[in-house]
Amino acid sequence: MKLHSKIILDLLRVKQWIKNLLVYVALVFTNNLFNQAYFIKVTIGFFLLSFAASALYILNDIKDYKEDRFHPDKKTRPIASGAVRKDFGFAISALLIIISLTGSFILEQGFFRIVLSYIILSLLYTMKLKHAVILDVFIVAALFVLRAIAGAFVINASISPWLIIVTSLLALLVIMAKRRYELSELADPSKHRKVLNEYSVSLLDEMISISAASTVIAYSLYTFTSETAAQHQYLMLTIPFVLYGIFRYLYLMHKKNLGGSPELIFLKDWPMIVNIGLCFITIVIIIYFAK
């Protein structure tokens, strides 16, 4: 079996590593972005967490390869398409998990526990919890939260409740937008994901609206009332970027049918990329340079 680099990258779903950039959030908001030692540790943590994520993506692809063949996009994945054998995929997954856990244990004990929790929760989701209505989206949102707090554990920073709240709400928005895409665009959604039988487009639209509004409110409250906000009073200036980002995401979901591939939105949609870049620059200026 001859494997090209593109097949390997697709197998590992490297594009979805963008989700793991959440590990840098704590580094930025604890005023440690320019701490070289911490930055290196978090970067190592990013790759270790990404290895774990790739391992679990592969296991999920092995389990769901029959269902994925009914999906217009997922049918081209290496395992579903037959480009990679399931036994080879399983071996790669096991190797990545060993590397991730070993490296995490050496890097930081707290980070190791988070990575282990991430792996266990992902396995539970793959094997059973993905079929539990509403709980399925909460489990995936919890995986996003674990990514965010993992970065705090790497540098032994305290976990802000605002980090958990805002990350959870934003993750729910993205996940339910993906469910909506699957329900509205797939010819037979239940063949791909059985739990979709329990949802409807109108129900998901209501959930998305609640999540979007709650995200804006939670982030706004963070910029006014958190300990970080008390030290950096201009943090509220980043609210328009968050509003634009959410509105842009909803626009792309409803008008461009891109809700099924959130990673592509953050990698290819230039208005979104520019907005995120400007928001990041503004946050850095406010936290690190504004008096």
Contacts in CASP RR format, 6 or more apart in sequence:
PFRMAT RR
TARGET T0000
AUTHOR 0000-0000-0000
METHOD contacts of the structure
MODEL  1
MKLHSKIILDLLRVKQWIKNLLVYVALVFTNNLFNQAYFIKVTIGFFLLS
FAASALYILNDIKDYKEDRFHPDKKTRPIASGAVRKDFGFAISALLIIIS
LTGSFILEQGFFRIVLSYIILSLLYTMKLKHAVILDVFIVAALFVLRAIA
GAFVINASISPWLIIVTSLLALLVIMAKRRYELSELADPSKHRKVLNEYS
VSLLDEMISISAASTVIAYSLYTFTSETAAQHQYLMLTIPFVLYGIFRYL
YLMHKKNLGGSPELIFLKDWPMIVNIGLCFITIVIIIYFAK
1 84 0 8 1.000
1 85 0 8 1.000
1 88 0 8 1.000
3 83 0 8 1.000
3 84 0 8 1.000
7 78 0 8 1.000
7 83 0 8 1.000
7 84 0 8 1.000
9 15 0 8 1.000
10 76 0 8 1.000
10 77 0 8 1.000
10 78 0 8 1.000
11 54 0 8 1.000
11 58 0 8 1.000
11 61 0 8 1.000
11 77 0 8 1.000
11 78 0 8 1.000
11 79 0 8 1.000
11 84 0 8 1.000
11 89 0 8 1.000
11 92 0 8 1.000
12 54 0 8 1.000
12 57 0 8 1.000
12 58 0 8 1.000
13 53 0 8 1.000
13 54 0 8 1.000
13 57 0 8 1.000
14 50 0 8 1.000
14 54 0 8 1.000
15 263 0 8 1.000
15 264 0 8 1.000
15 267 0 8 1.000
16 53 0 8 1.000
16 57 0 8 1.000
16 263 0 8 1.000
17 46 0 8 1.000
17 50 0 8 1.000
17 53 0 8 1.000
17 54 0 8 1.000
18 263 0 8 1.000
18 266 0 8 1.000
18 267 0 8 1.000
19 53 0 8 1.000
19 144 0 8 1.000
19 147 0 8 1.000
19 263 0 8 1.000
20 46 0 8 1.000
20 49 0 8 1.000
20 50 0 8 1.000
20 53 0 8 1.000
20 147 0 8 1.000
21 46 0 8 1.000
22 144 0 8 1.000
22 147 0 8 1.000
22 148 0 8 1.000
22 150 0 8 1.000
22 151 0 8 1.000
22 167 0 8 1.000
23 42 0 8 1.000
23 45 0 8 1.000
23 46 0 8 1.000
23 49 0 8 1.000
23 147 0 8 1.000
23 148 0 8 1.000
23 150 0 8 1.000
23 151 0 8 1.000
23 154 0 8 1.000
24 42 0 8 1.000
24 46 0 8 1.000
24 151 0 8 1.000
25 148 0 8 1.000
25 151 0 8 1.000
25 163 0 8 1.000
25 167 0 8 1.000
26 148 0 8 1.000
26 149 0 8 1.000
26 151 0 8 1.000
26 152 0 8 1.000
26 155 0 8 1.000
26 157 0 8 1.000
26 160 0 8 1.000
26 163 0 8 1.000
27 33 0 8 1.000
27 35 0 8 1.000
27 38 0 8 1.000
27 39 0 8 1.000
27 42 0 8 1.000
27 151 0 8 1.000
27 155 0 8 1.000
28 280 0 8 1.000
28 283 0 8 1.000
28 284 0 8 1.000
28 287 0 8 1.000
29 160 0 8 1.000
29 163 0 8 1.000
29 228 0 8 1.000
29 283 0 8 1.000
29 287 0 8 1.000
30 152 0 8 1.000
30 155 0 8 1.000
30 157 0 8 1.000
31 287 0 8 1.000
31 288 0 8 1.000
32 38 0 8 1.000
32 39 0 8 1.000
32 155 0 8 1.000
32 157 0 8 1.000
33 39 0 8 1.000
33 284 0 8 1.000
33 288 0 8 1.000
34 288 0 8 1.000
38 154 0 8 1.000
38 155 0 8 1.000
41 107 0 8 1.000
41 108 0 8 1.000
41 154 0 8 1.000
41 155 0 8 1.000
42 151 0 8 1.000
42 154 0 8 1.000
42 155 0 8 1.000
44 107 0 8 1.000
45 104 0 8 1.000
45 107 0 8 1.000
45 111 0 8 1.000
45 150 0 8 1.000
45 151 0 8 1.000
45 154 0 8 1.000
48 99 0 8 1.000
48 100 0 8 1.000
48 103 0 8 1.000
48 104 0 8 1.000
48 107 0 8 1.000
48 111 0 8 1.000
48 115 0 8 1.000
49 100 0 8 1.000
49 104 0 8 1.000
49 115 0 8 1.000
49 118 0 8 1.000
49 147 0 8 1.000
49 150 0 8 1.000
51 96 0 8 1.000
51 97 0 8 1.000
51 99 0 8 1.000
51 100 0 8 1.000
52 96 0 8 1.000
52 97 0 8 1.000
52 100 0 8 1.000
52 101 0 8 1.000
52 115 0 8 1.000
52 118 0 8 1.000
52 119 0 8 1.000
53 118 0 8 1.000
53 122 0 8 1.000
54 93 0 8 1.000
54 96 0 8 1.000
55 92 0 8 1.000
55 93 0 8 1.000
55 94 0 8 1.000
55 96 0 8 1.000
55 97 0 8 1.000
55 100 0 8 1.000
55 119 0 8 1.000
56 93 0 8 1.000
56 119 0 8 1.000
56 122 0 8 1.000
56 123 0 8 1.000
56 126 0 8 1.000
58 79 0 8 1.000
58 89 0 8 1.000
58 90 0 8 1.000
58 92 0 8 1.000
58 93 0 8 1.000
58 96 0 8 1.000
59 90 0 8 1.000
59 93 0 8 1.000
59 123 0 8 1.000
59 126 0 8 1.000
60 122 0 8 1.000
60 126 0 8 1.000
61 68 0 8 1.000
61 77 0 8 1.000
61 78 0 8 1.000
61 79 0 8 1.000
61 80 0 8 1.000
62 79 0 8 1.000
62 86 0 8 1.000
62 89 0 8 1.000
62 90 0 8 1.000
62 93 0 8 1.000
63 126 0 8 1.000
63 127 0 8 1.000
65 77 0 8 1.000
65 79 0 8 1.000
65 80 0 8 1.000
65 86 0 8 1.000
67 191 0 8 1.000
67 192 0 8 1.000
67 193 0 8 1.000
68 74 0 8 1.000
68 75 0 8 1.000
68 77 0 8 1.000
68 79 0 8 1.000
68 80 0 8 1.000
68 192 0 8 1.000
69 75 0 8 1.000
69 80 0 8 1.000
70 186 0 8 1.000
70 187 0 8 1.000
70 188 0 8 1.000
70 191 0 8 1.000
70 192 0 8 1.000
71 186 0 8 1.000
71 192 0 8 1.000
72 185 0 8 1.000
72 186 0 8 1.000
73 260 0 8 1.000
73 261 0 8 1.000
74 80 0 8 1.000
74 192 0 8 1.000
75 81 0 8 1.000
78 84 0 8 1.000
79 86 0 8 1.000
79 89 0 8 1.000
97 119 0 8 1.000
100 115 0 8 1.000
100 119 0 8 1.000
101 112 0 8 1.000
101 115 0 8 1.000
101 116 0 8 1.000
101 119 0 8 1.000
103 112 0 8 1.000
104 111 0 8 1.000
104 112 0 8 1.000
104 115 0 8 1.000
104 116 0 8 1.000
105 112 0 8 1.000
107 154 0 8 1.000
108 153 0 8 1.000
108 154 0 8 1.000
108 156 0 8 1.000
110 153 0 8 1.000
111 150 0 8 1.000
111 151 0 8 1.000
111 153 0 8 1.000
111 154 0 8 1.000
113 153 0 8 1.000
114 146 0 8 1.000
114 149 0 8 1.000
114 150 0 8 1.000
114 153 0 8 1.000
115 150 0 8 1.000
117 146 0 8 1.000
118 143 0 8 1.000
118 146 0 8 1.000
118 147 0 8 1.000
118 150 0 8 1.000
121 139 0 8 1.000
121 142 0 8 1.000
121 143 0 8 1.000
121 146 0 8 1.000
122 143 0 8 1.000
124 139 0 8 1.000
125 136 0 8 1.000
125 139 0 8 1.000
125 140 0 8 1.000
125 143 0 8 1.000
129 135 0 8 1.000
129 136 0 8 1.000
129 139 0 8 1.000
130 136 0 8 1.000
130 139 0 8 1.000
130 193 0 8 1.000
130 195 0 8 1.000
131 194 0 8 1.000
131 195 0 8 1.000
132 195 0 8 1.000
133 195 0 8 1.000
133 198 0 8 1.000
133 199 0 8 1.000
136 195 0 8 1.000
137 172 0 8 1.000
137 175 0 8 1.000
137 176 0 8 1.000
137 179 0 8 1.000
138 172 0 8 1.000
140 171 0 8 1.000
140 175 0 8 1.000
141 168 0 8 1.000
141 171 0 8 1.000
141 172 0 8 1.000
141 175 0 8 1.000
142 168 0 8 1.000
143 171 0 8 1.000
144 167 0 8 1.000
144 168 0 8 1.000
144 170 0 8 1.000
144 171 0 8 1.000
145 164 0 8 1.000
145 167 0 8 1.000
145 168 0 8 1.000
145 171 0 8 1.000
148 163 0 8 1.000
148 164 0 8 1.000
148 167 0 8 1.000
149 159 0 8 1.000
149 163 0 8 1.000
149 164 0 8 1.000
151 157 0 8 1.000
152 158 0 8 1.000
152 159 0 8 1.000
152 160 0 8 1.000
152 163 0 8 1.000
160 226 0 8 1.000
160 227 0 8 1.000
160 228 0 8 1.000
162 218 0 8 1.000
162 221 0 8 1.000
162 222 0 8 1.000
162 226 0 8 1.000
165 218 0 8 1.000
165 222 0 8 1.000
166 215 0 8 1.000
166 218 0 8 1.000
166 219 0 8 1.000
166 222 0 8 1.000
169 211 0 8 1.000
169 214 0 8 1.000
169 215 0 8 1.000
169 218 0 8 1.000
170 211 0 8 1.000
170 215 0 8 1.000
172 207 0 8 1.000
172 211 0 8 1.000
173 208 0 8 1.000
173 211 0 8 1.000
173 212 0 8 1.000
173 215 0 8 1.000
173 246 0 8 1.000
173 249 0 8 1.000
174 249 0 8 1.000
174 262 0 8 1.000
176 204 0 8 1.000
176 207 0 8 1.000
176 208 0 8 1.000
176 211 0 8 1.000
177 208 0 8 1.000
177 249 0 8 1.000
177 250 0 8 1.000
177 253 0 8 1.000
177 259 0 8 1.000
177 260 0 8 1.000
177 262 0 8 1.000
178 259 0 8 1.000
178 260 0 8 1.000
178 262 0 8 1.000
179 196 0 8 1.000
179 199 0 8 1.000
179 204 0 8 1.000
180 201 0 8 1.000
180 204 0 8 1.000
180 205 0 8 1.000
180 208 0 8 1.000
180 253 0 8 1.000
180 259 0 8 1.000
181 253 0 8 1.000
181 257 0 8 1.000
181 258 0 8 1.000
181 259 0 8 1.000
181 260 0 8 1.000
182 189 0 8 1.000
182 192 0 8 1.000
182 193 0 8 1.000
182 196 0 8 1.000
182 260 0 8 1.000
183 189 0 8 1.000
183 196 0 8 1.000
183 199 0 8 1.000
183 200 0 8 1.000
183 201 0 8 1.000
183 204 0 8 1.000
184 201 0 8 1.000
185 257 0 8 1.000
185 260 0 8 1.000
186 192 0 8 1.000
189 196 0 8 1.000
189 197 0 8 1.000
190 196 0 8 1.000
190 197 0 8 1.000
208 250 0 8 1.000
208 253 0 8 1.000
212 246 0 8 1.000
212 250 0 8 1.000
215 242 0 8 1.000
215 246 0 8 1.000
216 239 0 8 1.000
216 242 0 8 1.000
216 243 0 8 1.000
216 246 0 8 1.000
219 239 0 8 1.000
219 242 0 8 1.000
220 236 0 8 1.000
220 239 0 8 1.000
222 228 0 8 1.000
222 229 0 8 1.000
222 235 0 8 1.000
223 229 0 8 1.000
223 235 0 8 1.000
223 236 0 8 1.000
223 238 0 8 1.000
223 239 0 8 1.000
224 236 0 8 1.000
228 235 0 8 1.000
228 287 0 8 1.000
229 235 0 8 1.000
229 236 0 8 1.000
232 286 0 8 1.000
232 287 0 8 1.000
232 290 0 8 1.000
234 286 0 8 1.000
234 290 0 8 1.000
235 283 0 8 1.000
235 286 0 8 1.000
235 287 0 8 1.000
237 282 0 8 1.000
237 286 0 8 1.000
238 279 0 8 1.000
238 282 0 8 1.000
238 283 0 8 1.000
238 286 0 8 1.000
241 275 0 8 1.000
241 276 0 8 1.000
241 278 0 8 1.000
241 279 0 8 1.000
241 282 0 8 1.000
242 279 0 8 1.000
244 275 0 8 1.000
245 272 0 8 1.000
245 275 0 8 1.000
245 276 0 8 1.000
248 269 0 8 1.000
248 271 0 8 1.000
248 272 0 8 1.000
248 275 0 8 1.000
249 265 0 8 1.000
249 272 0 8 1.000
252 258 0 8 1.000
252 259 0 8 1.000
252 265 0 8 1.000
252 269 0 8 1.000
252 272 0 8 1.000
253 259 0 8 1.000
258 264 0 8 1.000
258 265 0 8 1.000
258 269 0 8 1.000
259 265 0 8 1.000
265 272 0 8 1.000
266 272 0 8 1.000
266 273 0 8 1.000
266 276 0 8 1.000
267 273 0 8 1.000
END
